[in-house]
Amino acid sequence: MELASGEWVDFEGDVVSASLIRDLLVDSDQLDPRGVRVRNARIDGQLDLCDVDTKRPLALRDCVAEAPLLLDRAHLSALDLTGLVAPAVSAPWLKVDHYLYLTNAQLNGGADDWAVDLGEACIGSHLSMSGAQLLSDTEFSLNAHKLRTGSQVYLAGVHAVGTVRFDGARLGGNLRCDGAVLTADGAAFLGVDMHVEDNVFFHNGFRARSENYIAVRIRGSRIGGQLVLGGRATGLTALDVKHVRVGMEVFVPADFAEGLVDLDGLTYSGLPRESGLDEWLELLAEKTPRYASQPYLQLAAAHQAAGHERDVRRIRVAQQRDLLRRGRLSRSGRLWHRVSGATVGFGYRPATALLWLLAVLALSVGLMVGVAGPGGAVRCSTVEQIGHALSSATPLVKPDPAQRCQVATTTGLGQFVVVTTWVLQLLAWAFATLFVAGFTGLVRKNA
């Protein structure tokens, strides 16, 4: 029989019986080690390989089937369904020793089926679905829940309507979604608790759109290499990478997310790429769903490791401003944050308090020279008036009781000058204390 020879058989659009293919694989002792290799055939009947265990490959390239292919719990050496046109491929618990190809497949599960079901399947090497069109009116277009692969997963150029699901998957190489276009009412790409040994790519024209939920959700995932984002994700929440651990860098362009971005708990190595510090700070302050300290601390730690001390201070100040704006603070805590922010930059810019101290001294001099002197409240030279003002307002410096420049307190103006001088002296003490406290880090907070 020609199909048992292991050679490619091109049917040129003619019919091949589904039962014949099954019989050949079940009775694999009579089958060439290269397996069944069919091209350009129309499969008559439903190909049901559920629970079939064979060490032979199956290749059905550019074939058409009118019924879903059933591969539940099947065990094959390799499976090549390149260019398949069918309603669906149902393969939960499938085991393939080597590779699985669904490249350029066209699968439409309609209202009854997921386009592809690879739930808890195990692929010894790589899975390629590049260029596939996956349509389903049900929740998922591709269900790869707890999928296991020994190598790469290629979803490059995939067009999917319905959620692409990789929850709990364990992928032994890269996950490549270059140029994929994903659309769903729920999450467009769902990969909660996904483990990827190497890199994850959502770039080079990648598009993900969720009508009512999250465009890309990989919360709690572990990525051994880089997380590379590009293209556009659109949804109420565009990107959820909460508690994701990335072994290397993250690449996040400023225009990737059209919607909220949840970064709380995201950890990575090195500086974030594709966006500058200003863009990251804007992202954290304006596009995150709520205030969280961890994204700021992670960003600050990355810049600290790179030796960017000035940027670290900018990040810390931006964090405290966000805490003041969106954080949970008591009234007294909020008031203290406002004061410390205005005076010492929340403890990270203590030199600001020195500027306030100089402003107080200038006010004291202006009060004495511009108000008390012309009003007759003091009778001494201008130089003596300046010296009196500075000695009165400067902390730890007491006025000389023997000096000639004294304020006459018998007049209303003199009393006003004295009381104002007391207020200015209190302010000078406060700013000097805040400077010392900010300089020594006493007002810094881990919020």
Stockholm file with secondary structure:
# STOCKHOLM 1.0

chainA/1-447         MELASGEWVDFEGDVVSASLIRDLLVDSDQLDPRGVRVRNARIDGQLDLCDVDTKRPLALRDCVAEAPLLLDRAHLSALDLTGLVAPAVSAPWLKVDHYLYLTNAQLNGGADDWAVDLGEACIGSHLSMSGAQLLSDTEFSLNAHKLRTGSQVYLAGVHAVGTVRFDGARLGGNLRCDGAVLTADGAAFLGVDMHVEDNVFFHNGFRARSENYIAVRIRGSRIGGQLVLGGRATGLTALDVKHVRVGMEVFVPADFAEGLVDLDGLTYSGLPRESGLDEWLELLAEKTPRYASQPYLQLAAAHQAAGHERDVRRIRVAQQRDLLRRGRLSRSGRLWHRVSGATVGFGYRPATALLWLLAVLALSVGLMVGVAGPGGAVRCSTVEQIGHALSSATPLVKPDPAQRCQVATTTGLGQFVVVTTWVLQLLAWAFATLFVAGFTGLVRKNA
#=GR chainA/1-447 SS CGGGGSSCEECTTCEEEHHHHHHHHHTGGGSCTTCEEEESCEEESCCBCTTCBCSSCEEEETCEESSCEECTTCEESCEECTTCEESCEECTTCEESSCEECTTCEEECTTTCCSEECTTCEESSCEECTTCEEEEEEEEEEECTTCEESSCEECTTCEEEEEEECTTCEESSCEECTTCEEEESSCSEECTTCEESSCEEECSSCEEEESSSEEEECTTCEESSCEEECSEEEEEEEEECTTCEESSCEECCTTSEEEEEECTTCBCSSCCBSSCHHHHHHHHHHTSSSCCHHHHHHHHHHHHHTTCHHHHHHHHHHHHHHHHHHSCCCHHHHHHHHHHHHHHGGGTCTHHHHHHHHHHHHHHHHIIIIIITTTTSBCSCHHHHHHHHHHHHSTTCCCCTTCSCCBCTTSHHHHHHHHHHHHHHHHHHHHHHHHHHHHTTTTCCCC
#=GC SS_cons         CGGGGSSCEECTTCEEEHHHHHHHHHTGGGSCTTCEEEESCEEESCCBCTTCBCSSCEEEETCEESSCEECTTCEESCEECTTCEESCEECTTCEESSCEECTTCEEECTTTCCSEECTTCEESSCEECTTCEEEEEEEEEEECTTCEESSCEECTTCEEEEEEECTTCEESSCEECTTCEEEESSCSEECTTCEESSCEEECSSCEEEESSSEEEECTTCEESSCEEECSEEEEEEEEECTTCEESSCEECCTTSEEEEEECTTCBCSSCCBSSCHHHHHHHHHHTSSSCCHHHHHHHHHHHHHTTCHHHHHHHHHHHHHHHHHHSCCCHHHHHHHHHHHHHHGGGTCTHHHHHHHHHHHHHHHHIIIIIITTTTSBCSCHHHHHHHHHHHHSTTCCCCTTCSCCBCTTSHHHHHHHHHHHHHHHHHHHHHHHHHHHHTTTTCCCC
//
